[in-house]
């Protein structure tokens, strides 16, 4: 595997716009190659979304075989594959280890730093970047191109030899990625930004809505021909969580095309229906008593009761526990999604990640038109495209800006 930090040619100044994982990784590649790098971000501090993502354990990448990992990127695989093969999970782990954030593979195959948090890794990373001469310009929102091609910012303009856009998607806008950048690239095709890895709204009764925050552990969810195991959580307006996020892209598209959809939950996937019926016991007991005997938690019991009140057949309680229907009305808003789908269309970007309409300007990260499930795939894609865009810029500079 080629070293992405290999110096490719002469000193030049490159602007990186966006101080998230993709932008900072691009900055490191550029700086290690001897380039003067200036990073601009409209927030007061960098990588705010990375810090938030790391509060529950920073999932950097995934330890599954590369072919399986690449399949997680769906329709964007062909465009992302060269970048990920050039900067695969083992390269990302070696990079994190080099920052003192030694990684491990969890039981689910997800890769985390041993500290689990993002803040130690980010502190070490920013110190490394400062040592490489990278200059961070906070509170500088990019305002587009001037008539002469210069980059316009809140308080300044810049005329770098090349620029890398790492402007993010549109989820969690208060953390930086507010999705306003398409207006700054007139003429460029942009697929609409939509929620990804999000929850869905359900018309709960007051009794279920009152259980917001209650988990649904060790369940299975089925939509269409796909059944996945995992966990979920009730919210006041619906349902979210890992197993829901994993099905969210298919659910989102079906909702957009055909309206409300049914998600089926198996609340005891570890038991066959006949064994579950034995645990539930005789129908003479109350429904609540029978559900407790079967080991259902309060949130799971509430979903069964909700289905019964909505008219589900009472004759076969075991069958209902194995297939509770949830009528999903709509995705949760983009601002509450973990990530976003859509972005700068791939036909606007060359193999080296340079914008076809803007020579010398490259793009990377979540602003490109791709999505992936949670599990480390999002950060893997951001880091890998950051490396690829920086190498593309270095190659372009080495060719004299042709």
Secondary structure as a PSIPRED ss2 file (coil, helix, strand):
# PSIPRED VFORMAT (PSIPRED V4.0)

   1 X C   1.000  0.000  0.000
   2 X C   1.000  0.000  0.000
   3 X C   1.000  0.000  0.000
   4 X C   1.000  0.000  0.000
   5 X C   1.000  0.000  0.000
   6 X C   1.000  0.000  0.000
   7 X C   1.000  0.000  0.000
   8 X C   1.000  0.000  0.000
   9 X C   1.000  0.000  0.000
  10 X C   1.000  0.000  0.000
  11 X C   1.000  0.000  0.000
  12 X C   1.000  0.000  0.000
  13 X E   0.000  0.000  1.000
  14 X E   0.000  0.000  1.000
  15 X E   0.000  0.000  1.000
  16 X E   0.000  0.000  1.000
  17 X E   0.000  0.000  1.000
  18 X C   1.000  0.000  0.000
  19 X C   1.000  0.000  0.000
  20 X C   1.000  0.000  0.000
  21 X H   0.000  1.000  0.000
  22 X H   0.000  1.000  0.000
  23 X H   0.000  1.000  0.000
  24 X H   0.000  1.000  0.000
  25 X H   0.000  1.000  0.000
  26 X H   0.000  1.000  0.000
  27 X H   0.000  1.000  0.000
  28 X H   0.000  1.000  0.000
  29 X H   0.000  1.000  0.000
  30 X H   0.000  1.000  0.000
  31 X H   0.000  1.000  0.000
  32 X H   0.000  1.000  0.000
  33 X C   1.000  0.000  0.000
  34 X C   1.000  0.000  0.000
  35 X C   1.000  0.000  0.000
  36 X E   0.000  0.000  1.000
  37 X E   0.000  0.000  1.000
  38 X E   0.000  0.000  1.000
  39 X E   0.000  0.000  1.000
  40 X E   0.000  0.000  1.000
  41 X C   1.000  0.000  0.000
  42 X C   1.000  0.000  0.000
  43 X C   1.000  0.000  0.000
  44 X C   1.000  0.000  0.000
  45 X C   1.000  0.000  0.000
  46 X C   1.000  0.000  0.000
  47 X C   1.000  0.000  0.000
  48 X H   0.000  1.000  0.000
  49 X H   0.000  1.000  0.000
  50 X H   0.000  1.000  0.000
  51 X H   0.000  1.000  0.000
  52 X H   0.000  1.000  0.000
  53 X H   0.000  1.000  0.000
  54 X H   0.000  1.000  0.000
  55 X H   0.000  1.000  0.000
  56 X H   0.000  1.000  0.000
  57 X C   1.000  0.000  0.000
  58 X C   1.000  0.000  0.000
  59 X E   0.000  0.000  1.000
  60 X E   0.000  0.000  1.000
  61 X E   0.000  0.000  1.000
  62 X E   0.000  0.000  1.000
  63 X C   1.000  0.000  0.000
  64 X C   1.000  0.000  0.000
  65 X C   1.000  0.000  0.000
  66 X H   0.000  1.000  0.000
  67 X H   0.000  1.000  0.000
  68 X H   0.000  1.000  0.000
  69 X H   0.000  1.000  0.000
  70 X H   0.000  1.000  0.000
  71 X H   0.000  1.000  0.000
  72 X C   1.000  0.000  0.000
  73 X C   1.000  0.000  0.000
  74 X H   0.000  1.000  0.000
  75 X H   0.000  1.000  0.000
  76 X H   0.000  1.000  0.000
  77 X H   0.000  1.000  0.000
  78 X H   0.000  1.000  0.000
  79 X H   0.000  1.000  0.000
  80 X H   0.000  1.000  0.000
  81 X H   0.000  1.000  0.000
  82 X H   0.000  1.000  0.000
  83 X H   0.000  1.000  0.000
  84 X H   0.000  1.000  0.000
  85 X H   0.000  1.000  0.000
  86 X H   0.000  1.000  0.000
  87 X C   1.000  0.000  0.000
  88 X C   1.000  0.000  0.000
  89 X H   0.000  1.000  0.000
  90 X H   0.000  1.000  0.000
  91 X H   0.000  1.000  0.000
  92 X H   0.000  1.000  0.000
  93 X H   0.000  1.000  0.000
  94 X H   0.000  1.000  0.000
  95 X H   0.000  1.000  0.000
  96 X H   0.000  1.000  0.000
  97 X H   0.000  1.000  0.000
  98 X H   0.000  1.000  0.000
  99 X C   1.000  0.000  0.000
 100 X C   1.000  0.000  0.000
 101 X C   1.000  0.000  0.000
 102 X C   1.000  0.000  0.000
 103 X E   0.000  0.000  1.000
 104 X E   0.000  0.000  1.000
 105 X E   0.000  0.000  1.000
 106 X C   1.000  0.000  0.000
 107 X C   1.000  0.000  0.000
 108 X C   1.000  0.000  0.000
 109 X C   1.000  0.000  0.000
 110 X E   0.000  0.000  1.000
 111 X E   0.000  0.000  1.000
 112 X E   0.000  0.000  1.000
 113 X E   0.000  0.000  1.000
 114 X C   1.000  0.000  0.000
 115 X C   1.000  0.000  0.000
 116 X C   1.000  0.000  0.000
 117 X C   1.000  0.000  0.000
 118 X C   1.000  0.000  0.000
 119 X H   0.000  1.000  0.000
 120 X H   0.000  1.000  0.000
 121 X H   0.000  1.000  0.000
 122 X H   0.000  1.000  0.000
 123 X H   0.000  1.000  0.000
 124 X H   0.000  1.000  0.000
 125 X H   0.000  1.000  0.000
 126 X H   0.000  1.000  0.000
 127 X H   0.000  1.000  0.000
 128 X H   0.000  1.000  0.000
 129 X H   0.000  1.000  0.000
 130 X H   0.000  1.000  0.000
 131 X H   0.000  1.000  0.000
 132 X C   1.000  0.000  0.000
 133 X C   1.000  0.000  0.000
 134 X C   1.000  0.000  0.000
 135 X E   0.000  0.000  1.000
 136 X E   0.000  0.000  1.000
 137 X E   0.000  0.000  1.000
 138 X C   1.000  0.000  0.000
 139 X C   1.000  0.000  0.000
 140 X C   1.000  0.000  0.000
 141 X C   1.000  0.000  0.000
 142 X E   0.000  0.000  1.000
 143 X E   0.000  0.000  1.000
 144 X E   0.000  0.000  1.000
 145 X E   0.000  0.000  1.000
 146 X C   1.000  0.000  0.000
 147 X C   1.000  0.000  0.000
 148 X C   1.000  0.000  0.000
 149 X C   1.000  0.000  0.000
 150 X C   1.000  0.000  0.000
 151 X E   0.000  0.000  1.000
 152 X E   0.000  0.000  1.000
 153 X E   0.000  0.000  1.000
 154 X C   1.000  0.000  0.000
 155 X C   1.000  0.000  0.000
 156 X C   1.000  0.000  0.000
 157 X E   0.000  0.000  1.000
 158 X E   0.000  0.000  1.000
 159 X C   1.000  0.000  0.000
 160 X C   1.000  0.000  0.000
 161 X C   1.000  0.000  0.000
 162 X E   0.000  0.000  1.000
 163 X E   0.000  0.000  1.000
 164 X E   0.000  0.000  1.000
 165 X E   0.000  0.000  1.000
 166 X C   1.000  0.000  0.000
 167 X C   1.000  0.000  0.000
 168 X C   1.000  0.000  0.000
 169 X C   1.000  0.000  0.000
 170 X C   1.000  0.000  0.000
 171 X C   1.000  0.000  0.000
 172 X C   1.000  0.000  0.000
 173 X H   0.000  1.000  0.000
 174 X H   0.000  1.000  0.000
 175 X H   0.000  1.000  0.000
 176 X C   1.000  0.000  0.000
 177 X C   1.000  0.000  0.000
 178 X C   1.000  0.000  0.000
 179 X C   1.000  0.000  0.000
 180 X C   1.000  0.000  0.000
 181 X H   0.000  1.000  0.000
 182 X H   0.000  1.000  0.000
 183 X H   0.000  1.000  0.000
 184 X H   0.000  1.000  0.000
 185 X C   1.000  0.000  0.000
 186 X C   1.000  0.000  0.000
 187 X C   1.000  0.000  0.000
 188 X C   1.000  0.000  0.000
 189 X C   1.000  0.000  0.000
 190 X E   0.000  0.000  1.000
 191 X E   0.000  0.000  1.000
 192 X E   0.000  0.000  1.000
 193 X E   0.000  0.000  1.000
 194 X E   0.000  0.000  1.000
 195 X E   0.000  0.000  1.000
 196 X E   0.000  0.000  1.000
 197 X C   1.000  0.000  0.000
 198 X C   1.000  0.000  0.000
 199 X C   1.000  0.000  0.000
 200 X E   0.000  0.000  1.000
 201 X E   0.000  0.000  1.000
 202 X C   1.000  0.000  0.000
 203 X C   1.000  0.000  0.000
 204 X C   1.000  0.000  0.000
 205 X C   1.000  0.000  0.000
 206 X H   0.000  1.000  0.000
 207 X H   0.000  1.000  0.000
 208 X H   0.000  1.000  0.000
 209 X H   0.000  1.000  0.000
 210 X C   1.000  0.000  0.000
 211 X C   1.000  0.000  0.000
 212 X C   1.000  0.000  0.000
 213 X C   1.000  0.000  0.000
 214 X C   1.000  0.000  0.000
 215 X E   0.000  0.000  1.000
 216 X E   0.000  0.000  1.000
 217 X E   0.000  0.000  1.000
 218 X E   0.000  0.000  1.000
 219 X E   0.000  0.000  1.000
 220 X E   0.000  0.000  1.000
 221 X E   0.000  0.000  1.000
 222 X E   0.000  0.000  1.000
 223 X E   0.000  0.000  1.000
 224 X C   1.000  0.000  0.000
 225 X C   1.000  0.000  0.000
 226 X E   0.000  0.000  1.000
 227 X E   0.000  0.000  1.000
 228 X E   0.000  0.000  1.000
 229 X E   0.000  0.000  1.000
 230 X E   0.000  0.000  1.000
 231 X E   0.000  0.000  1.000
 232 X E   0.000  0.000  1.000
 233 X E   0.000  0.000  1.000
 234 X E   0.000  0.000  1.000
 235 X C   1.000  0.000  0.000
 236 X C   1.000  0.000  0.000
 237 X C   1.000  0.000  0.000
 238 X E   0.000  0.000  1.000
 239 X E   0.000  0.000  1.000
 240 X E   0.000  0.000  1.000
 241 X C   1.000  0.000  0.000
 242 X H   0.000  1.000  0.000
 243 X H   0.000  1.000  0.000
 244 X H   0.000  1.000  0.000
 245 X H   0.000  1.000  0.000
 246 X H   0.000  1.000  0.000
 247 X H   0.000  1.000  0.000
 248 X H   0.000  1.000  0.000
 249 X H   0.000  1.000  0.000
 250 X H   0.000  1.000  0.000
 251 X H   0.000  1.000  0.000
 252 X H   0.000  1.000  0.000
 253 X H   0.000  1.000  0.000
 254 X H   0.000  1.000  0.000
 255 X H   0.000  1.000  0.000
 256 X H   0.000  1.000  0.000
 257 X H   0.000  1.000  0.000
 258 X H   0.000  1.000  0.000
 259 X C   1.000  0.000  0.000
 260 X C   1.000  0.000  0.000
 261 X E   0.000  0.000  1.000
 262 X E   0.000  0.000  1.000
 263 X E   0.000  0.000  1.000
 264 X E   0.000  0.000  1.000
 265 X E   0.000  0.000  1.000
 266 X E   0.000  0.000  1.000
 267 X C   1.000  0.000  0.000
 268 X C   1.000  0.000  0.000
 269 X C   1.000  0.000  0.000
 270 X C   1.000  0.000  0.000
 271 X C   1.000  0.000  0.000
 272 X C   1.000  0.000  0.000
 273 X H   0.000  1.000  0.000
 274 X H   0.000  1.000  0.000
 275 X H   0.000  1.000  0.000
 276 X H   0.000  1.000  0.000
 277 X H   0.000  1.000  0.000
 278 X H   0.000  1.000  0.000
 279 X H   0.000  1.000  0.000
 280 X H   0.000  1.000  0.000
 281 X C   1.000  0.000  0.000
 282 X C   1.000  0.000  0.000
 283 X C   1.000  0.000  0.000
 284 X C   1.000  0.000  0.000
 285 X C   1.000  0.000  0.000
 286 X C   1.000  0.000  0.000
 287 X H   0.000  1.000  0.000
 288 X H   0.000  1.000  0.000
 289 X H   0.000  1.000  0.000
 290 X H   0.000  1.000  0.000
 291 X H   0.000  1.000  0.000
 292 X H   0.000  1.000  0.000
 293 X H   0.000  1.000  0.000
 294 X C   1.000  0.000  0.000
 295 X C   1.000  0.000  0.000
 296 X C   1.000  0.000  0.000
 297 X C   1.000  0.000  0.000
 298 X H   0.000  1.000  0.000
 299 X H   0.000  1.000  0.000
 300 X H   0.000  1.000  0.000
 301 X H   0.000  1.000  0.000
 302 X H   0.000  1.000  0.000
 303 X H   0.000  1.000  0.000
 304 X H   0.000  1.000  0.000
 305 X H   0.000  1.000  0.000
 306 X H   0.000  1.000  0.000
 307 X H   0.000  1.000  0.000
 308 X H   0.000  1.000  0.000
 309 X H   0.000  1.000  0.000
 310 X C   1.000  0.000  0.000
 311 X C   1.000  0.000  0.000
 312 X C   1.000  0.000  0.000
 313 X C   1.000  0.000  0.000
 314 X C   1.000  0.000  0.000
 315 X C   1.000  0.000  0.000
 316 X C   1.000  0.000  0.000
 317 X H   0.000  1.000  0.000
 318 X H   0.000  1.000  0.000
 319 X H   0.000  1.000  0.000
 320 X H   0.000  1.000  0.000
 321 X H   0.000  1.000  0.000
 322 X H   0.000  1.000  0.000
 323 X C   1.000  0.000  0.000
 324 X E   0.000  0.000  1.000
 325 X E   0.000  0.000  1.000
 326 X E   0.000  0.000  1.000
 327 X E   0.000  0.000  1.000
 328 X E   0.000  0.000  1.000
 329 X C   1.000  0.000  0.000
 330 X E   0.000  0.000  1.000
 331 X E   0.000  0.000  1.000
 332 X C   1.000  0.000  0.000
 333 X C   1.000  0.000  0.000
 334 X H   0.000  1.000  0.000
 335 X H   0.000  1.000  0.000
 336 X H   0.000  1.000  0.000
 337 X C   1.000  0.000  0.000
 338 X C   1.000  0.000  0.000
 339 X E   0.000  0.000  1.000
 340 X E   0.000  0.000  1.000
 341 X E   0.000  0.000  1.000
 342 X E   0.000  0.000  1.000
 343 X E   0.000  0.000  1.000
 344 X E   0.000  0.000  1.000
 345 X C   1.000  0.000  0.000
 346 X H   0.000  1.000  0.000
 347 X H   0.000  1.000  0.000
 348 X H   0.000  1.000  0.000
 349 X E   0.000  0.000  1.000
 350 X C   1.000  0.000  0.000
 351 X C   1.000  0.000  0.000
 352 X C   1.000  0.000  0.000
 353 X C   1.000  0.000  0.000
 354 X E   0.000  0.000  1.000
 355 X E   0.000  0.000  1.000
 356 X C   1.000  0.000  0.000
 357 X C   1.000  0.000  0.000
 358 X C   1.000  0.000  0.000
 359 X C   1.000  0.000  0.000
 360 X C   1.000  0.000  0.000
 361 X E   0.000  0.000  1.000
 362 X E   0.000  0.000  1.000
 363 X E   0.000  0.000  1.000
 364 X C   1.000  0.000  0.000
 365 X H   0.000  1.000  0.000
 366 X H   0.000  1.000  0.000
 367 X H   0.000  1.000  0.000
 368 X E   0.000  0.000  1.000
 369 X C   1.000  0.000  0.000
 370 X C   1.000  0.000  0.000
 371 X C   1.000  0.000  0.000
 372 X C   1.000  0.000  0.000
 373 X C   1.000  0.000  0.000
 374 X C   1.000  0.000  0.000
 375 X C   1.000  0.000  0.000
 376 X C   1.000  0.000  0.000
 377 X H   0.000  1.000  0.000
 378 X H   0.000  1.000  0.000
 379 X H   0.000  1.000  0.000
 380 X H   0.000  1.000  0.000
 381 X H   0.000  1.000  0.000
 382 X H   0.000  1.000  0.000
 383 X H   0.000  1.000  0.000
 384 X H   0.000  1.000  0.000
 385 X H   0.000  1.000  0.000
 386 X H   0.000  1.000  0.000
 387 X H   0.000  1.000  0.000
 388 X H   0.000  1.000  0.000
 389 X H   0.000  1.000  0.000
 390 X H   0.000  1.000  0.000
 391 X H   0.000  1.000  0.000
 392 X H   0.000  1.000  0.000
 393 X H   0.000  1.000  0.000
 394 X H   0.000  1.000  0.000
 395 X H   0.000  1.000  0.000
 396 X H   0.000  1.000  0.000
 397 X H   0.000  1.000  0.000
 398 X H   0.000  1.000  0.000
 399 X C   1.000  0.000  0.000
 400 X C   1.000  0.000  0.000
 401 X C   1.000  0.000  0.000
 402 X C   1.000  0.000  0.000
